Amino acid sequence: MNTTINIRIDKETKTRAQKMLGDMGLDLSSGIKLFLNQVVTEQGIPFTPTRNTAKIRAHWDKEAVETLKHNRRYKRTKNMMDDILK
């Protein structure tokens, strides 16, 4: 059975959250559901909130595909991280 949650939050935070979640393809309700499900799964706060998470993940995914495709290897971790964070 579903239930309803009512929360009070200032308008600016709500608007900014809707924008950030929208940039990730989520609406506010889905973002809150995702958060609460992860709290239960992880038994605590499941992640460090950041607005760049989706962009960083997309970049890492692209880099992983490219690396597998071209079999790129690194001798030093620093070189790998510099390349990933370009």
Helices and strands as residue ranges (DSSP letters): H 11-23, H 28-42, H 53-70, H 77-84
